[in-house]
C-alpha cells in the first residue's frame, strides 16, 4: 500500500491556523497532524518521532510545518529540527508563523516589481517605511527589505522604544540594518514620509494608517503597498486589486503607484501553495523560511 503524505504542524499557540490547514490539504498532503502549545524544547523529540517511524521512502512523504505568531521563535524551531535529523531519515520543514513570511515576501516582491517597472529603481536605491512595523508581518517585511539594501524604518504607532527594540533584535539576528520610529499623529507621518520612497503598510486589518491629507504632502513617494483587505484600506485610495496603479491622493508629479491587498494576497497564496508542494516534490529535504519565500516570490511576480 502506498505511503500517504503526512504534514506534522507544530504551533506554540493554543490552536493551529485553519488557513494553513486548508493550504496544506490543497497542496497535496493527505494527512495533517496539528500540535498546539508546542515549546521549543519539544522540537527535537517530536522531529525524531516523525522521522524514525517511516522508511527512507516514506520519509519523502513526511514534512513539518511551523506556525505561531513569533517570527523569531519560528526560526528557532526550524533550526532545532535540523540537528535532530539522522540521515537518511531527513524531512522537509517549512516555517511560516501567522503567514508572516509568505505575506511579507509577497508584499516586498510586488512592491519591488512596481518600483522597477514604474521608476526603474531597485530597493537598494530607496528609503522604506514599514507602518505596523512591530507586528509579525511588519518585522518580516522590514528584514526582507533591509537585506535587499533598502534603508528601512520600522514604524510603531505608540512607542519608538518598541520599534527600536524590534529593529535591534532582528538586526543582530539576520544582519539587517533597520531603525525604529513612532508615528502617533498625522504630523508624525508627514515628517517621516518627507524623504521616503516606499511605504509598506502592514498594520492591523480595518485601520486607516495613511489618509488623503497625509498622502497629498508626500514629496518623493514612489510605491506604496498595503496588505489590509478589510475596509477601510490601510492607505486611502489604494484598491484591493491595484498593481502598480497610480495613487489618486499622492502628487501626480511623483508618479507614485499603489499595490493593493488582493494583488499581494494572490501572490502570497500561490507562494505558500508552491512552497508546500515543494516539500513533497523535492528529492532532498528543504528548509524554508522568509529567505526562500522571498526568492520564490520574486519569480512568481
NUDREN-659475 format. One record per residue (C-alpha): residue number from 1; x, y, z; chain. Coordinates in Angstrom, 1 decimal. Layout:
// NUDREN-659475
@num = NUM, x = X, y = Y, z = Z, chaine = A
...
//
This chain:
// NUDREN-659475
@num = 1, x = 0.0, y = 0.0, z = 0.0, chaine = A
@num = 2, x = 1.5, y = 3.4, z = -1.0, chaine = A
@num = 3, x = 2.5, y = 5.6, z = 1.9, chaine = A
@num = 4, x = 0.3, y = 8.6, z = 2.5, chaine = A
@num = 5, x = 1.8, y = 12.0, z = 2.8, chaine = A
@num = 6, x = 1.8, y = 13.5, z = 6.3, chaine = A
@num = 7, x = 2.4, y = 17.1, z = 7.5, chaine = A
@num = 8, x = 3.1, y = 17.5, z = 11.2, chaine = A
@num = 9, x = 2.0, y = 21.0, z = 12.1, chaine = A
@num = 10, x = 3.9, y = 22.4, z = 15.2, chaine = A
@num = 11, x = 2.4, y = 25.5, z = 16.8, chaine = A
@num = 12, x = 3.3, y = 27.2, z = 20.0, chaine = A
@num = 13, x = -0.2, y = 28.8, z = 20.1, chaine = A
@num = 14, x = -3.3, y = 27.2, z = 21.6, chaine = A
@num = 15, x = -4.6, y = 26.3, z = 18.1, chaine = A
@num = 16, x = -3.3, y = 25.8, z = 14.6, chaine = A
@num = 17, x = -4.3, y = 28.1, z = 11.8, chaine = A
@num = 18, x = -7.3, y = 27.0, z = 9.7, chaine = A
@num = 19, x = -5.8, y = 28.9, z = 6.8, chaine = A
@num = 20, x = -2.6, y = 26.8, z = 6.9, chaine = A
@num = 21, x = -4.5, y = 23.6, z = 7.3, chaine = A
@num = 22, x = -6.6, y = 24.4, z = 4.2, chaine = A
@num = 23, x = -3.5, y = 25.4, z = 2.2, chaine = A
@num = 24, x = -1.6, y = 22.2, z = 3.1, chaine = A
@num = 25, x = -4.6, y = 20.0, z = 2.0, chaine = A
@num = 26, x = -4.9, y = 21.9, z = -1.2, chaine = A
@num = 27, x = -1.2, y = 21.5, z = -1.8, chaine = A
@num = 28, x = -1.5, y = 17.7, z = -1.8, chaine = A
@num = 29, x = -0.8, y = 16.5, z = 1.7, chaine = A
@num = 30, x = -3.1, y = 13.5, z = 2.6, chaine = A
@num = 31, x = -3.0, y = 13.7, z = 6.4, chaine = A
@num = 32, x = -2.4, y = 16.8, z = 8.6, chaine = A
@num = 33, x = -1.5, y = 16.3, z = 12.3, chaine = A
@num = 34, x = -1.8, y = 19.5, z = 14.3, chaine = A
@num = 35, x = 0.1, y = 20.0, z = 17.6, chaine = A
@num = 36, x = -0.7, y = 23.0, z = 19.8, chaine = A
@num = 37, x = 1.2, y = 24.7, z = 22.7, chaine = A
@num = 38, x = 4.5, y = 23.2, z = 21.4, chaine = A
@num = 39, x = 7.6, y = 24.5, z = 23.2, chaine = A
@num = 40, x = 11.0, y = 25.0, z = 21.6, chaine = A
@num = 41, x = 12.4, y = 22.2, z = 23.8, chaine = A
@num = 42, x = 9.8, y = 19.8, z = 22.4, chaine = A
@num = 43, x = 11.0, y = 20.1, z = 18.8, chaine = A
@num = 44, x = 13.9, y = 17.6, z = 18.8, chaine = A
@num = 45, x = 11.9, y = 14.8, z = 20.2, chaine = A
@num = 46, x = 8.8, y = 15.5, z = 18.1, chaine = A
@num = 47, x = 11.1, y = 15.6, z = 15.0, chaine = A
@num = 48, x = 12.7, y = 12.3, z = 15.7, chaine = A
@num = 49, x = 9.3, y = 10.7, z = 16.4, chaine = A
@num = 50, x = 8.2, y = 11.8, z = 13.0, chaine = A
@num = 51, x = 11.3, y = 10.6, z = 11.1, chaine = A
@num = 52, x = 12.0, y = 7.2, z = 12.7, chaine = A
@num = 53, x = 8.5, y = 5.8, z = 12.2, chaine = A
@num = 54, x = 8.9, y = 5.6, z = 8.4, chaine = A
@num = 55, x = 11.3, y = 4.0, z = 6.0, chaine = A
@num = 56, x = 13.5, y = 6.3, z = 3.9, chaine = A
@num = 57, x = 11.0, y = 6.1, z = 1.1, chaine = A
@num = 58, x = 8.2, y = 7.1, z = 3.4, chaine = A
@num = 59, x = 10.3, y = 9.9, z = 4.8, chaine = A
@num = 60, x = 9.9, y = 11.7, z = 1.4, chaine = A
@num = 61, x = 6.2, y = 12.0, z = 2.1, chaine = A
@num = 62, x = 6.6, y = 13.4, z = 5.6, chaine = A
@num = 63, x = 7.0, y = 17.1, z = 6.5, chaine = A
@num = 64, x = 6.9, y = 19.6, z = 9.3, chaine = A
@num = 65, x = 5.1, y = 23.0, z = 9.2, chaine = A
@num = 66, x = 5.9, y = 25.5, z = 12.0, chaine = A
@num = 67, x = 3.3, y = 28.2, z = 12.8, chaine = A
@num = 68, x = 2.6, y = 30.5, z = 15.7, chaine = A
@num = 69, x = 2.9, y = 34.3, z = 15.8, chaine = A
@num = 70, x = 6.6, y = 34.9, z = 16.9, chaine = A
@num = 71, x = 8.8, y = 35.1, z = 13.8, chaine = A
@num = 72, x = 12.0, y = 34.6, z = 15.9, chaine = A
@num = 73, x = 10.6, y = 31.6, z = 17.7, chaine = A
@num = 74, x = 9.6, y = 30.0, z = 14.4, chaine = A
@num = 75, x = 13.2, y = 30.3, z = 13.1, chaine = A
@num = 76, x = 14.4, y = 28.8, z = 16.4, chaine = A
@num = 77, x = 12.1, y = 25.9, z = 16.0, chaine = A
@num = 78, x = 13.1, y = 25.4, z = 12.3, chaine = A
@num = 79, x = 16.7, y = 25.4, z = 13.3, chaine = A
@num = 80, x = 16.0, y = 23.0, z = 16.2, chaine = A
@num = 81, x = 14.7, y = 20.4, z = 13.7, chaine = A
@num = 82, x = 17.9, y = 20.2, z = 11.7, chaine = A
@num = 83, x = 20.3, y = 18.6, z = 14.3, chaine = A
@num = 84, x = 17.5, y = 16.1, z = 15.2, chaine = A
@num = 85, x = 17.6, y = 14.7, z = 11.7, chaine = A
@num = 86, x = 19.7, y = 11.5, z = 11.2, chaine = A
@num = 87, x = 20.5, y = 10.7, z = 7.5, chaine = A
@num = 88, x = 18.8, y = 9.2, z = 5.6, chaine = A
@num = 89, x = 15.9, y = 10.0, z = 8.0, chaine = A
@num = 90, x = 15.6, y = 13.6, z = 7.0, chaine = A
@num = 91, x = 12.4, y = 15.5, z = 6.2, chaine = A
@num = 92, x = 11.4, y = 19.0, z = 4.9, chaine = A
@num = 93, x = 10.5, y = 21.8, z = 7.2, chaine = A
@num = 94, x = 8.6, y = 25.0, z = 6.4, chaine = A
@num = 95, x = 8.2, y = 27.8, z = 8.9, chaine = A
@num = 96, x = 5.6, y = 30.5, z = 8.2, chaine = A
@num = 97, x = 4.2, y = 31.9, z = 11.5, chaine = A
@num = 98, x = 0.9, y = 33.6, z = 11.0, chaine = A
@num = 99, x = 1.7, y = 33.5, z = 7.3, chaine = A
@num = 100, x = 4.1, y = 36.4, z = 8.1, chaine = A
@num = 101, x = 7.0, y = 35.0, z = 6.0, chaine = A
@num = 102, x = 4.9, y = 34.4, z = 2.8, chaine = A
@num = 103, x = 2.9, y = 37.6, z = 3.2, chaine = A
@num = 104, x = 6.0, y = 39.7, z = 3.7, chaine = A
@num = 105, x = 7.7, y = 38.0, z = 0.8, chaine = A
@num = 106, x = 4.8, y = 38.6, z = -1.5, chaine = A
@num = 107, x = 4.4, y = 42.2, z = -0.4, chaine = A
@num = 108, x = 8.1, y = 43.1, z = -0.9, chaine = A
@num = 109, x = 8.3, y = 41.3, z = -4.2, chaine = A
@num = 110, x = 5.2, y = 43.1, z = -5.6, chaine = A
@num = 111, x = 6.5, y = 46.5, z = -4.4, chaine = A
@num = 112, x = 9.9, y = 45.7, z = -5.9, chaine = A
@num = 113, x = 8.3, y = 44.9, z = -9.3, chaine = A
@num = 114, x = 6.2, y = 48.1, z = -9.3, chaine = A
@num = 115, x = 9.3, y = 50.1, z = -8.3, chaine = A
@num = 116, x = 11.3, y = 48.6, z = -11.2, chaine = A
@num = 117, x = 8.6, y = 48.9, z = -13.8, chaine = A
@num = 118, x = 7.4, y = 52.5, z = -12.9, chaine = A
@num = 119, x = 10.5, y = 54.2, z = -11.6, chaine = A
@num = 120, x = 13.4, y = 51.9, z = -12.9, chaine = A
@num = 121, x = 14.9, y = 51.7, z = -9.4, chaine = A
@num = 122, x = 15.9, y = 48.9, z = -7.1, chaine = A
@num = 123, x = 15.1, y = 48.6, z = -3.4, chaine = A
@num = 124, x = 18.7, y = 49.4, z = -2.6, chaine = A
@num = 125, x = 18.2, y = 52.9, z = -4.0, chaine = A
@num = 126, x = 15.3, y = 53.6, z = -1.7, chaine = A
@num = 127, x = 14.2, y = 54.6, z = 1.9, chaine = A
@num = 128, x = 11.3, y = 52.4, z = 3.1, chaine = A
@num = 129, x = 8.9, y = 52.9, z = 5.9, chaine = A
@num = 130, x = 7.0, y = 49.9, z = 7.4, chaine = A
@num = 131, x = 3.9, y = 51.0, z = 9.2, chaine = A
@num = 132, x = 2.7, y = 48.4, z = 11.6, chaine = A
@num = 133, x = 6.4, y = 47.5, z = 11.7, chaine = A
@num = 134, x = 6.4, y = 45.8, z = 15.1, chaine = A
@num = 135, x = 3.9, y = 43.1, z = 14.2, chaine = A
@num = 136, x = 4.9, y = 39.7, z = 12.6, chaine = A
@num = 137, x = 4.3, y = 40.7, z = 9.0, chaine = A
@num = 138, x = 5.9, y = 44.1, z = 9.6, chaine = A
@num = 139, x = 9.1, y = 42.8, z = 11.1, chaine = A
@num = 140, x = 9.4, y = 40.1, z = 8.3, chaine = A
@num = 141, x = 8.8, y = 42.8, z = 5.7, chaine = A
@num = 142, x = 11.4, y = 45.1, z = 7.2, chaine = A
@num = 143, x = 14.0, y = 42.3, z = 7.4, chaine = A
@num = 144, x = 13.5, y = 41.4, z = 3.7, chaine = A
@num = 145, x = 13.6, y = 45.0, z = 2.5, chaine = A
@num = 146, x = 16.7, y = 45.7, z = 4.6, chaine = A
@num = 147, x = 18.5, y = 42.6, z = 3.3, chaine = A
@num = 148, x = 17.7, y = 43.8, z = -0.2, chaine = A
@num = 149, x = 19.5, y = 47.1, z = 0.6, chaine = A
@num = 150, x = 16.7, y = 49.5, z = 1.4, chaine = A
@num = 151, x = 17.2, y = 51.9, z = 4.2, chaine = A
@num = 152, x = 14.4, y = 50.5, z = 6.3, chaine = A
@num = 153, x = 12.5, y = 52.0, z = 9.3, chaine = A
@num = 154, x = 10.0, y = 50.0, z = 11.4, chaine = A
@num = 155, x = 7.2, y = 52.4, z = 12.4, chaine = A
@num = 156, x = 5.2, y = 51.8, z = 15.6, chaine = A
@num = 157, x = 2.0, y = 53.7, z = 16.4, chaine = A
@num = 158, x = 2.7, y = 54.0, z = 20.1, chaine = A
@num = 159, x = 6.3, y = 53.7, z = 21.1, chaine = A
@num = 160, x = 9.7, y = 54.5, z = 19.5, chaine = A
@num = 161, x = 11.3, y = 52.2, z = 22.1, chaine = A
@num = 162, x = 9.2, y = 49.2, z = 20.9, chaine = A
@num = 163, x = 10.2, y = 49.9, z = 17.3, chaine = A
@num = 164, x = 13.9, y = 50.4, z = 18.1, chaine = A
@num = 165, x = 13.9, y = 47.2, z = 20.3, chaine = A
@num = 166, x = 12.5, y = 45.2, z = 17.4, chaine = A
@num = 167, x = 14.9, y = 46.7, z = 14.9, chaine = A
@num = 168, x = 17.9, y = 46.0, z = 17.1, chaine = A
@num = 169, x = 16.8, y = 42.4, z = 17.9, chaine = A
@num = 170, x = 16.3, y = 41.4, z = 14.3, chaine = A
@num = 171, x = 19.3, y = 43.3, z = 13.0, chaine = A
@num = 172, x = 21.5, y = 41.2, z = 15.3, chaine = A
@num = 173, x = 19.9, y = 38.0, z = 14.3, chaine = A
@num = 174, x = 19.8, y = 38.5, z = 10.5, chaine = A
@num = 175, x = 22.5, y = 41.1, z = 9.8, chaine = A
@num = 176, x = 19.9, y = 43.6, z = 8.8, chaine = A
@num = 177, x = 20.2, y = 47.4, z = 9.2, chaine = A
@num = 178, x = 16.8, y = 48.6, z = 10.4, chaine = A
@num = 179, x = 15.9, y = 51.5, z = 12.6, chaine = A
@num = 180, x = 12.8, y = 52.4, z = 14.5, chaine = A
@num = 181, x = 10.4, y = 55.3, z = 14.6, chaine = A
@num = 182, x = 7.0, y = 56.3, z = 16.1, chaine = A
@num = 183, x = 4.0, y = 57.9, z = 14.3, chaine = A
@num = 184, x = 1.2, y = 58.8, z = 16.7, chaine = A
@num = 185, x = -0.2, y = 61.6, z = 14.6, chaine = A
@num = 186, x = -0.7, y = 62.7, z = 11.0, chaine = A
@num = 187, x = 2.1, y = 65.3, z = 11.6, chaine = A
@num = 188, x = 4.4, y = 62.5, z = 12.6, chaine = A
@num = 189, x = 3.6, y = 60.5, z = 9.5, chaine = A
@num = 190, x = 4.1, y = 63.6, z = 7.2, chaine = A
@num = 191, x = 7.5, y = 64.2, z = 8.7, chaine = A
@num = 192, x = 8.5, y = 60.5, z = 8.2, chaine = A
@num = 193, x = 7.2, y = 60.5, z = 4.6, chaine = A
@num = 194, x = 9.1, y = 63.6, z = 3.6, chaine = A
@num = 195, x = 12.1, y = 61.7, z = 2.3, chaine = A
@num = 196, x = 10.5, y = 58.2, z = 1.9, chaine = A
@num = 197, x = 10.4, y = 56.4, z = -1.4, chaine = A
@num = 198, x = 8.5, y = 53.3, z = -0.3, chaine = A
@num = 199, x = 5.7, y = 52.6, z = 2.1, chaine = A
@num = 200, x = 4.8, y = 49.1, z = 3.3, chaine = A
@num = 201, x = 1.5, y = 49.1, z = 5.3, chaine = A
@num = 202, x = 1.2, y = 46.0, z = 7.5, chaine = A
@num = 203, x = -1.0, y = 47.4, z = 10.3, chaine = A
@num = 204, x = -4.0, y = 45.6, z = 11.7, chaine = A
@num = 205, x = -6.9, y = 44.9, z = 9.4, chaine = A
@num = 206, x = -9.5, y = 47.6, z = 9.2, chaine = A
@num = 207, x = -7.3, y = 50.5, z = 10.3, chaine = A
@num = 208, x = -6.7, y = 53.6, z = 8.1, chaine = A
@num = 209, x = -3.0, y = 54.4, z = 8.5, chaine = A
@num = 210, x = -2.4, y = 57.0, z = 5.8, chaine = A
@num = 211, x = -5.2, y = 59.3, z = 4.7, chaine = A
@num = 212, x = -5.5, y = 61.5, z = 1.7, chaine = A
@num = 213, x = -4.3, y = 64.6, z = 3.6, chaine = A
@num = 214, x = -1.1, y = 62.9, z = 4.6, chaine = A
@num = 215, x = -0.5, y = 61.4, z = 1.1, chaine = A
@num = 216, x = -1.0, y = 64.8, z = -0.5, chaine = A
@num = 217, x = 2.1, y = 66.1, z = 1.3, chaine = A
@num = 218, x = 4.5, y = 63.3, z = 0.4, chaine = A
@num = 219, x = 7.4, y = 64.6, z = -1.6, chaine = A
@num = 220, x = 9.2, y = 61.6, z = -3.2, chaine = A
@num = 221, x = 6.9, y = 58.6, z = -2.6, chaine = A
@num = 222, x = 7.3, y = 56.1, z = -5.5, chaine = A
@num = 223, x = 5.4, y = 52.9, z = -4.4, chaine = A
@num = 224, x = 3.1, y = 52.1, z = -1.5, chaine = A
@num = 225, x = 1.9, y = 48.6, z = -0.7, chaine = A
@num = 226, x = -1.0, y = 47.7, z = 1.6, chaine = A
@num = 227, x = -1.8, y = 44.2, z = 2.9, chaine = A
@num = 228, x = -5.1, y = 45.2, z = 4.6, chaine = A
@num = 229, x = -8.0, y = 43.6, z = 2.8, chaine = A
@num = 230, x = -10.6, y = 44.6, z = 5.4, chaine = A
@num = 231, x = -12.2, y = 48.1, z = 4.8, chaine = A
@num = 232, x = -11.1, y = 50.8, z = 5.2, chaine = A
@num = 233, x = -7.9, y = 50.3, z = 3.3, chaine = A
@num = 234, x = -4.7, y = 51.0, z = 5.3, chaine = A
@num = 235, x = -3.7, y = 53.5, z = 2.7, chaine = A
@num = 236, x = -6.5, y = 55.7, z = 1.4, chaine = A
@num = 237, x = -7.1, y = 55.4, z = -2.4, chaine = A
@num = 238, x = -5.4, y = 52.1, z = -2.9, chaine = A
@num = 239, x = -7.9, y = 49.5, z = -4.1, chaine = A
@num = 240, x = -7.5, y = 45.8, z = -3.2, chaine = A
@num = 241, x = -6.7, y = 44.7, z = -6.8, chaine = A
@num = 242, x = -4.3, y = 47.6, z = -7.6, chaine = A
@num = 243, x = -0.9, y = 46.5, z = -9.0, chaine = A
@num = 244, x = 1.3, y = 49.5, z = -9.8, chaine = A
@num = 245, x = -1.8, y = 51.7, z = -10.1, chaine = A
@num = 246, x = -1.4, y = 55.5, z = -9.9, chaine = A
@num = 247, x = -2.2, y = 56.7, z = -6.4, chaine = A
@num = 248, x = -5.0, y = 59.3, z = -6.7, chaine = A
@num = 249, x = -4.2, y = 61.1, z = -3.4, chaine = A
@num = 250, x = -0.4, y = 61.5, z = -3.9, chaine = A
@num = 251, x = 1.1, y = 64.3, z = -6.0, chaine = A
@num = 252, x = 0.8, y = 63.3, z = -9.7, chaine = A
@num = 253, x = 4.2, y = 64.8, z = -10.3, chaine = A
@num = 254, x = 5.7, y = 61.9, z = -8.2, chaine = A
@num = 255, x = 4.1, y = 59.2, z = -10.3, chaine = A
@num = 256, x = 3.5, y = 57.3, z = -7.1, chaine = A
@num = 257, x = 1.8, y = 53.9, z = -7.6, chaine = A
@num = 258, x = 0.0, y = 51.6, z = -5.2, chaine = A
@num = 259, x = -0.2, y = 47.8, z = -4.7, chaine = A
@num = 260, x = -3.3, y = 46.5, z = -3.1, chaine = A
@num = 261, x = -4.1, y = 43.8, z = -0.6, chaine = A
@num = 262, x = -5.6, y = 41.3, z = -3.0, chaine = A
@num = 263, x = -2.8, y = 41.7, z = -5.5, chaine = A
@num = 264, x = -0.4, y = 40.9, z = -2.7, chaine = A
@num = 265, x = -2.7, y = 38.1, z = -1.4, chaine = A
@num = 266, x = -2.8, y = 36.4, z = -4.8, chaine = A
@num = 267, x = 1.0, y = 36.1, z = -4.8, chaine = A
@num = 268, x = 1.0, y = 35.1, z = -1.2, chaine = A
@num = 269, x = -1.5, y = 32.3, z = -1.9, chaine = A
@num = 270, x = 0.4, y = 31.0, z = -4.9, chaine = A
@num = 271, x = 3.7, y = 31.3, z = -3.0, chaine = A
@num = 272, x = 2.6, y = 29.3, z = 0.0, chaine = A
@num = 273, x = 1.0, y = 26.7, z = -2.3, chaine = A
@num = 274, x = 4.2, y = 26.2, z = -4.3, chaine = A
@num = 275, x = 6.4, y = 26.0, z = -1.2, chaine = A
@num = 276, x = 4.1, y = 23.4, z = 0.4, chaine = A
@num = 277, x = 4.2, y = 21.4, z = -2.9, chaine = A
@num = 278, x = 8.0, y = 21.6, z = -3.0, chaine = A
@num = 279, x = 8.1, y = 19.7, z = 0.3, chaine = A
@num = 280, x = 6.6, y = 16.7, z = -1.4, chaine = A
@num = 281, x = 8.4, y = 17.1, z = -4.8, chaine = A
@num = 282, x = 11.9, y = 17.6, z = -3.6, chaine = A
@num = 283, x = 14.3, y = 14.6, z = -3.6, chaine = A
@num = 284, x = 16.3, y = 16.2, z = -0.8, chaine = A
@num = 285, x = 14.8, y = 17.8, z = 2.4, chaine = A
@num = 286, x = 14.2, y = 21.6, z = 2.1, chaine = A
@num = 287, x = 14.2, y = 24.1, z = 4.9, chaine = A
@num = 288, x = 12.0, y = 27.1, z = 4.2, chaine = A
@num = 289, x = 11.8, y = 30.4, z = 5.9, chaine = A
@num = 290, x = 11.3, y = 34.0, z = 4.7, chaine = A
@num = 291, x = 14.5, y = 34.0, z = 2.6, chaine = A
@num = 292, x = 13.4, y = 31.1, z = 0.5, chaine = A
@num = 293, x = 9.9, y = 32.5, z = 0.4, chaine = A
@num = 294, x = 11.1, y = 35.9, z = -1.0, chaine = A
@num = 295, x = 13.3, y = 34.2, z = -3.6, chaine = A
@num = 296, x = 10.3, y = 32.3, z = -4.8, chaine = A
@num = 297, x = 8.0, y = 35.3, z = -4.7, chaine = A
@num = 298, x = 10.3, y = 37.3, z = -7.0, chaine = A
@num = 299, x = 9.9, y = 34.6, z = -9.6, chaine = A
@num = 300, x = 6.2, y = 34.4, z = -9.2, chaine = A
@num = 301, x = 5.6, y = 38.1, z = -9.7, chaine = A
//
